[in-house]
Amino acid sequence: MSTTANLSRVLDQALDAGSGLLRLTPTWVPRSFLHPGKRIKLHPHDWYAYGAERGGIDERWFASTTDAANEGRVWHEGQSFVSFERQTFLLKEAVAEAGPRLIGQAMWDKYHRWPVYSKFFDNMGPIPHHMHQSFADAALVGQEGKPESYYFPPQYNNCDNNFPYTFMGLEPGTTKDQVRKCLENWNNGENGLLALSKAYRLERGTGWLIPPGVLHAPGSLCTYEPQWGSDVFGMYQNIVEGRYVPWSLLVKDMPAEKHHDLDFIVGELDWEKNVDPSFKEHNYLEPITADSGEGWRDDWIVYGLVDGQQLFSAKRLTLEPGAKCTLHDPGASGWITVQGKGRIGKLPLQTPAMIRFGAETEDEVFISHEAAVRGVEVENTGSEPLEGLRYFGPDTFATVPNVGDYRR
């Protein structure tokens, strides 16, 4: 339950005790139309903790102030909680209470919220070919658009599951009439959309940048996904592995009067980006080392611009046993530990082997703006490498690498 009556006092105590770091508890999200991949450390007895009718839990969200757009959702679904001395409160409430301190004055002035989040996305097989609306199209229904990105952490991909390939975009030369025909065939069996697309083999330790309006059907590698703080989407494929996708999931974030306007629905796709003959060249990511020292290395894993804007980015910090370093980031971030044990600032880090639904862990932290710019020491106190992923909000860095810079 959220501690709102004395939030200001408790938040100040938590920030002071953690020297600007906040401990976050696991945030689990189910999807009724998907099949959990079973690799995100949730106890097998808890895969359907929200009830079988809600679907299995296949996502864990990190440092989130974004609501999951699920039918029948619980009131806090998708929201991260801060934990301090047996008291909990929403990260969203903390940002509202002390925005400049947590996310920096510039981000607070522009957005009045933490406008990004990340997740583990973990499924047994592929999901429907879908897109996330542009900011302009999402605004038609009072929402925000959603560009997103992928990184495939080896530690959470001990197995491939059923289909480690992702369809992305459309084959060059595909016409809008061909996609329209697929929509016309929604109730006539599998609509054939994937025949117009291309699948890419997913590789551990690599990633992709997915602009809004671009079709994609994520495969079965567990994926770390920094993205914009929105949950809009439209499913353009009607049957996946024999599972029917209702029309309502195609049009849920489109104006009601356009729910059967096929030209409008096709028009929400960013056509140029979908049929780009150099799609991989313009969207594929490999790690780029940002900084390193004795026994440690900090790599960019998500970078690049979306339509000329730096909306989010992410880094991967790896420390060998006994190593320590001090991070100096220019802005806040959400941290998740994916391997090993150690400490970040004053807070212990421990990668869990298994998590019960509702239990707290020591793997997730929110690094406030004030702590980031002051410097945060990270130390590996274990016998294996300590690795953590952290993602950042818009315009955190003066510059980020461009897509394709890993080749240099």
C-alpha positions as CSV (number, residue, x, y, z in Angstrom):
1,M,0.0,0.0,0.0
2,S,1.3,3.5,-0.9
3,T,2.5,5.6,2.0
4,T,1.1,8.9,0.9
5,A,0.2,10.7,4.1
6,N,3.8,11.3,5.1
7,L,5.4,10.8,1.7
8,S,7.6,13.9,1.8
9,R,9.3,12.8,5.1
10,V,9.7,9.2,4.1
11,L,11.1,10.1,0.7
12,D,13.6,12.4,2.2
13,Q,14.7,9.7,4.6
14,A,15.0,7.1,1.8
15,L,17.1,9.4,-0.4
16,D,19.3,10.4,2.5
17,A,19.8,6.8,3.6
18,G,20.6,5.7,0.1
19,S,22.6,8.8,-0.8
20,G,20.2,9.5,-3.6
21,L,19.4,5.9,-4.6
22,L,16.0,4.3,-4.1
23,R,15.3,0.6,-3.8
24,L,12.6,-0.6,-6.2
25,T,10.4,-3.7,-5.8
26,P,9.6,-6.1,-8.8
27,T,6.8,-4.9,-11.0
28,W,5.0,-7.8,-12.7
29,V,2.7,-7.4,-15.8
30,P,0.6,-10.1,-17.4
31,R,-0.6,-10.2,-21.0
32,S,-3.8,-12.2,-21.7
33,F,-2.9,-13.0,-25.3
34,L,0.7,-14.3,-24.7
35,H,2.5,-17.3,-23.3
36,P,5.1,-16.6,-20.6
37,G,8.7,-17.6,-21.5
38,K,9.5,-18.5,-17.9
39,R,13.0,-17.0,-17.7
40,I,12.5,-13.8,-15.6
41,K,13.0,-15.6,-12.3
42,L,9.4,-15.6,-11.2
43,H,8.4,-18.7,-9.2
44,P,6.5,-21.2,-11.3
45,H,3.6,-21.2,-8.9
46,D,3.2,-17.4,-9.6
47,W,3.1,-17.3,-13.4
48,Y,-0.7,-16.7,-13.2
49,A,-0.7,-14.8,-9.9
50,Y,-3.2,-12.2,-11.3
51,G,-5.6,-15.1,-12.2
52,A,-5.7,-17.3,-15.2
53,E,-8.3,-15.1,-17.0
54,R,-5.7,-12.2,-16.9
55,G,-3.1,-14.3,-18.6
56,G,0.4,-15.3,-17.6
57,I,3.1,-12.9,-16.3
58,D,5.6,-12.4,-19.1
59,E,6.9,-9.0,-18.3
60,R,8.8,-7.2,-15.5
61,W,8.9,-3.4,-15.7
62,F,11.7,-1.3,-14.3
63,A,11.6,2.2,-12.8
64,S,8.2,2.6,-14.3
65,T,5.7,5.5,-13.8
66,T,3.7,4.2,-16.8
67,D,0.4,2.3,-16.5
68,A,0.0,-1.1,-18.3
69,A,-2.9,-0.8,-20.7
70,N,-4.4,-4.1,-19.8
71,E,-8.1,-4.8,-19.6
72,G,-9.1,-5.7,-16.0
73,R,-5.8,-4.3,-14.6
74,V,-5.2,-3.8,-10.9
75,W,-4.9,-0.1,-9.9
76,H,-1.1,-0.1,-9.8
77,E,-0.4,-2.4,-12.8
78,G,2.9,-1.3,-14.5
79,Q,3.8,1.1,-11.7
80,S,7.1,0.7,-9.7
81,F,7.1,0.9,-6.0
82,V,9.9,2.3,-3.8
83,S,10.7,0.3,-0.6
84,F,12.2,1.9,2.5
85,E,12.1,0.4,6.0
86,R,9.0,-1.6,5.3
87,Q,7.2,1.3,3.8
88,T,6.3,1.5,0.1
89,F,5.2,4.2,-2.2
90,L,4.9,4.7,-6.0
91,L,8.0,6.0,-7.9
92,K,5.4,8.1,-9.7
93,E,4.5,9.7,-6.4
94,A,8.1,10.3,-5.5
95,V,8.8,12.0,-8.8
96,A,5.7,14.2,-8.3
97,E,6.9,15.1,-4.8
98,A,10.6,15.8,-5.6
99,G,10.9,15.9,-9.4
100,P,14.0,18.1,-9.8
101,R,15.8,16.1,-7.2
102,L,14.9,12.7,-8.8
103,I,15.0,13.4,-12.5
104,G,16.7,16.8,-12.9
105,Q,15.2,20.3,-13.4
106,A,15.3,20.2,-17.2
107,M,13.4,16.9,-17.5
108,W,10.9,17.9,-14.8
109,D,10.3,21.3,-16.4
110,K,9.6,19.7,-19.8
111,Y,7.7,16.5,-18.9
112,H,6.6,16.8,-15.2
113,R,7.2,13.0,-15.0
114,W,9.7,10.3,-15.6
115,P,8.7,9.8,-19.3
116,V,10.4,6.5,-20.0
117,Y,10.5,2.9,-18.7
118,S,12.1,-0.4,-19.4
119,K,11.1,-4.0,-19.1
120,F,12.0,-7.6,-19.4
121,F,9.8,-9.0,-22.2
122,D,9.8,-12.8,-22.0
123,N,7.6,-15.1,-24.2
124,M,7.7,-18.8,-25.2
125,G,7.0,-17.9,-28.9
126,P,6.5,-15.0,-31.2
127,I,3.9,-12.3,-30.7
128,P,1.7,-10.6,-33.4
129,H,3.2,-8.3,-36.0
130,H,2.3,-5.0,-34.5
131,M,3.3,-1.3,-34.3
132,H,3.3,1.4,-31.7
133,Q,1.7,4.7,-32.8
134,S,3.6,7.9,-33.5
135,F,3.2,10.8,-31.1
136,A,0.8,12.5,-33.6
137,D,-1.4,9.4,-34.1
138,A,-1.4,8.6,-30.4
139,A,-2.5,12.1,-29.6
140,L,-5.7,11.5,-31.5
141,V,-6.8,9.3,-28.5
142,G,-5.2,11.3,-25.8
143,Q,-2.1,9.1,-25.5
144,E,1.6,9.4,-26.3
145,G,3.5,7.5,-29.0
146,K,6.0,4.8,-28.2
147,P,9.4,4.2,-29.8
148,E,11.2,1.3,-28.2
149,S,14.5,-0.6,-28.2
150,Y,15.8,-4.1,-27.6
151,Y,18.8,-5.7,-26.0
152,F,19.0,-9.5,-25.5
153,P,20.9,-10.1,-22.2
154,P,22.7,-13.5,-22.3
155,Q,22.1,-14.0,-18.5
156,Y,18.3,-14.2,-19.2
157,N,18.6,-16.3,-22.3
158,N,19.8,-19.7,-21.2
159,C,17.4,-21.1,-23.9
160,D,16.0,-19.8,-27.2
161,N,12.4,-20.9,-26.5
162,N,10.3,-21.6,-29.6
163,F,11.1,-18.9,-32.2
164,P,14.3,-16.8,-31.7
165,Y,13.5,-14.6,-34.8
166,T,11.8,-11.3,-35.1
167,F,9.9,-10.1,-38.1
168,M,10.5,-6.4,-38.6
169,G,9.1,-4.0,-41.1
170,L,7.9,-5.0,-44.6
171,E,9.7,-6.3,-47.7
172,P,10.8,-3.4,-50.0
173,G,8.2,-3.1,-52.7
174,T,5.3,-4.1,-50.5
175,T,2.2,-1.9,-51.3
176,K,-0.4,-0.5,-49.0
177,D,-3.0,-2.4,-50.9
178,Q,-1.3,-5.6,-50.0
179,V,-1.4,-4.7,-46.3
180,R,-5.0,-3.5,-46.7
181,K,-5.9,-6.9,-48.1
182,C,-4.5,-8.6,-45.1
183,L,-6.8,-6.6,-42.9
184,E,-9.8,-7.4,-45.1
185,N,-9.0,-11.1,-44.5
186,W,-9.0,-10.7,-40.7
187,N,-11.8,-13.3,-40.2
188,N,-10.9,-15.6,-43.0
189,G,-8.0,-17.5,-41.4
190,E,-4.4,-16.4,-41.0
191,N,-4.3,-13.0,-42.8
192,G,-0.9,-13.5,-44.4
193,L,0.8,-10.4,-43.1
194,L,4.1,-12.2,-42.3
195,A,4.5,-13.2,-46.0
196,L,5.1,-9.4,-46.6
197,S,7.8,-9.2,-44.0
198,K,11.3,-10.5,-43.2
199,A,12.5,-12.3,-40.0
200,Y,15.9,-11.6,-38.4
201,R,17.8,-14.1,-36.3
202,L,18.1,-12.7,-32.8
203,E,21.6,-12.7,-31.2
204,R,22.4,-12.5,-27.5
205,G,24.2,-9.3,-26.5
206,T,22.9,-7.3,-29.5
207,G,19.8,-5.1,-30.0
208,W,17.6,-3.0,-32.2
209,L,16.0,0.4,-32.2
210,I,12.3,0.4,-33.3
211,P,10.8,3.7,-34.3
212,P,7.0,4.3,-33.9
213,G,4.8,3.1,-36.8
214,V,7.2,0.3,-37.6
215,L,5.7,-3.3,-37.7
216,H,7.6,-5.8,-35.6
217,A,6.7,-9.3,-34.3
218,P,9.2,-10.0,-31.4
219,G,10.6,-13.4,-31.2
220,S,11.3,-15.7,-28.2
221,L,14.5,-14.3,-26.7
222,C,14.0,-12.6,-23.4
223,T,14.4,-8.9,-24.2
224,Y,15.4,-5.8,-22.2
225,E,13.4,-3.0,-23.7
226,P,14.1,0.7,-22.9
227,Q,11.2,2.7,-24.4
228,W,9.0,5.7,-24.1
229,G,6.5,5.8,-21.3
230,S,3.4,4.7,-23.1
231,D,1.6,1.4,-23.7
232,V,-0.1,2.1,-27.1
233,F,-0.1,-0.5,-29.8
234,G,-2.0,-1.9,-32.8
235,M,-1.8,-5.6,-33.7
236,Y,-1.9,-6.1,-37.5
237,Q,-1.5,-9.9,-37.5
238,N,-4.7,-11.8,-36.6
239,I,-3.5,-15.4,-35.8
240,V,-0.2,-16.4,-34.1
241,E,0.6,-20.0,-33.4
242,G,-3.1,-20.8,-33.7
243,R,-4.1,-18.1,-31.2
244,Y,-6.7,-15.6,-32.6
245,V,-6.0,-11.9,-32.1
246,P,-9.2,-9.9,-31.7
247,W,-9.8,-6.8,-33.9
248,S,-10.1,-4.8,-30.7
249,L,-6.3,-5.2,-30.2
250,L,-5.7,-3.7,-33.7
251,V,-7.7,-0.5,-33.1
252,K,-7.6,-0.1,-29.3
253,D,-5.5,3.1,-29.6
254,M,-7.3,4.6,-32.7
255,P,-10.2,7.0,-32.8
256,A,-13.5,5.1,-32.4
257,E,-14.9,6.4,-35.7
258,K,-11.8,5.0,-37.5
259,H,-12.1,1.4,-36.1
260,H,-13.1,0.1,-39.5
261,D,-11.5,2.6,-41.8
262,L,-8.8,0.4,-43.4
263,D,-7.1,3.2,-45.2
264,F,-6.7,5.1,-41.9
265,I,-5.4,2.0,-40.1
266,V,-2.8,1.3,-42.8
267,G,-2.0,5.0,-42.8
268,E,-0.8,4.8,-39.2
269,L,2.2,2.8,-40.4
270,D,5.4,4.8,-41.1
271,W,5.6,3.5,-44.7
272,E,9.1,4.7,-45.5
273,K,10.6,3.1,-42.5
274,N,8.7,-0.2,-42.9
275,V,9.9,-0.7,-46.5
276,D,13.4,0.6,-46.0
277,P,15.7,-1.6,-48.1
278,S,18.5,-0.9,-45.5
279,F,16.3,-1.7,-42.5
280,K,19.0,-3.6,-40.5
281,E,21.7,-1.0,-41.3
282,H,19.4,1.7,-39.9
283,N,18.1,-0.1,-36.8
284,Y,20.5,-2.8,-35.6
285,L,22.7,-2.2,-32.5
286,E,25.8,-3.8,-31.1
287,P,27.6,-2.7,-27.8
288,I,30.0,0.2,-28.0
289,T,32.4,0.8,-25.1
290,A,31.7,4.2,-23.4
291,D,34.3,3.9,-20.6
292,S,36.5,1.4,-18.9
293,G,39.1,0.9,-16.2
294,E,40.9,-1.8,-14.2
295,G,38.5,-4.7,-14.0
296,W,35.4,-2.9,-15.4
297,R,33.8,-1.7,-18.6
298,D,30.7,0.4,-19.3
299,D,29.1,-0.2,-22.7
300,W,26.4,1.5,-24.7
301,I,23.7,-1.1,-25.5
302,V,20.9,1.3,-26.7
303,Y,21.7,4.5,-28.5
304,G,20.8,6.5,-31.6
305,L,18.1,9.0,-32.3
306,V,14.4,8.5,-33.1
307,D,13.3,11.0,-35.8
308,G,16.3,13.2,-34.8
309,Q,15.5,13.1,-31.0
310,Q,17.4,11.4,-28.2
311,L,14.4,9.9,-26.3
312,F,16.1,7.1,-24.3
313,S,19.4,5.2,-24.1
314,A,21.0,2.5,-22.1
315,K,24.3,1.2,-20.8
316,R,25.7,-2.1,-19.5
317,L,28.2,-2.0,-16.7
318,T,30.4,-5.1,-16.1
319,L,32.8,-5.5,-13.2
320,E,35.1,-8.4,-12.5
321,P,35.3,-9.9,-9.0
322,G,36.8,-7.4,-6.6
323,A,36.6,-4.5,-9.0
324,K,35.0,-1.2,-8.3
325,C,34.3,2.0,-10.2
326,T,32.4,5.3,-9.9
327,L,29.7,6.1,-12.4
328,H,29.4,9.8,-13.4
329,D,26.2,10.1,-15.4
330,P,24.6,13.4,-16.4
331,G,21.1,12.2,-15.4
332,A,18.9,9.7,-13.6
333,S,18.6,6.1,-14.6
334,G,16.8,2.9,-13.7
335,W,19.2,0.0,-12.8
336,I,18.6,-3.7,-12.9
337,T,21.2,-6.3,-11.9
338,V,21.4,-9.2,-14.3
339,Q,24.4,-11.1,-12.8
340,G,26.4,-11.4,-9.6
341,K,26.4,-9.6,-6.3
342,G,27.9,-6.4,-4.9
343,R,26.8,-2.9,-3.9
344,I,25.8,0.3,-5.6
345,G,26.4,3.2,-3.3
346,K,25.1,2.1,0.1
347,L,22.6,-0.4,-1.3
348,P,23.5,-4.2,-1.7
349,L,23.0,-5.8,-5.0
350,Q,22.1,-9.5,-5.5
351,T,20.8,-11.2,-8.6
352,P,17.9,-13.5,-7.5
353,A,17.7,-17.1,-8.6
354,M,13.9,-17.2,-8.0
355,I,11.3,-14.6,-7.0
356,R,7.9,-15.1,-5.3
357,F,5.1,-12.8,-6.5
358,G,5.0,-9.9,-4.0
359,A,8.5,-10.5,-2.6
360,E,11.1,-7.8,-2.5
361,T,14.6,-8.2,-4.1
362,E,18.0,-6.5,-4.1
363,D,18.5,-6.3,-7.8
364,E,16.6,-3.1,-8.8
365,V,17.5,0.6,-8.0
366,F,16.5,4.0,-9.2
367,I,19.6,6.3,-9.5
368,S,18.4,9.8,-8.9
369,H,19.7,12.8,-10.9
370,E,21.4,14.2,-7.8
371,A,23.2,10.9,-7.1
372,A,24.2,10.4,-10.8
373,V,25.9,13.8,-11.2
374,R,27.6,13.5,-7.9
375,G,28.9,10.0,-8.7
376,V,27.8,6.5,-7.7
377,E,30.3,3.8,-6.6
378,V,29.7,0.3,-7.7
379,E,31.6,-2.7,-6.3
380,N,31.7,-6.4,-7.1
381,T,31.9,-8.3,-3.9
382,G,31.1,-11.7,-5.4
383,S,33.0,-14.5,-7.1
384,E,31.5,-14.0,-10.6
385,P,31.2,-10.9,-12.8
386,L,28.7,-8.3,-11.6
387,E,26.6,-6.9,-14.5
388,G,23.9,-4.2,-14.4
389,L,21.8,-2.6,-17.1
390,R,20.7,1.0,-16.7
391,Y,18.5,3.1,-18.9
392,F,18.2,6.9,-19.2
393,G,15.5,9.4,-20.2
394,P,15.4,12.0,-23.0
395,D,18.3,14.3,-23.7
396,T,20.4,13.0,-20.8
397,F,23.6,13.1,-22.8
398,A,25.1,15.8,-24.9
399,T,25.6,13.2,-27.6
400,V,25.0,9.5,-28.0
401,P,26.5,7.1,-30.6
402,N,24.6,6.8,-33.9
403,V,23.1,3.6,-35.1
404,G,25.9,1.9,-37.1
405,D,28.8,3.4,-35.1
406,Y,29.7,-0.1,-33.7
407,R,31.3,-0.8,-37.1
408,R,33.9,1.9,-36.5
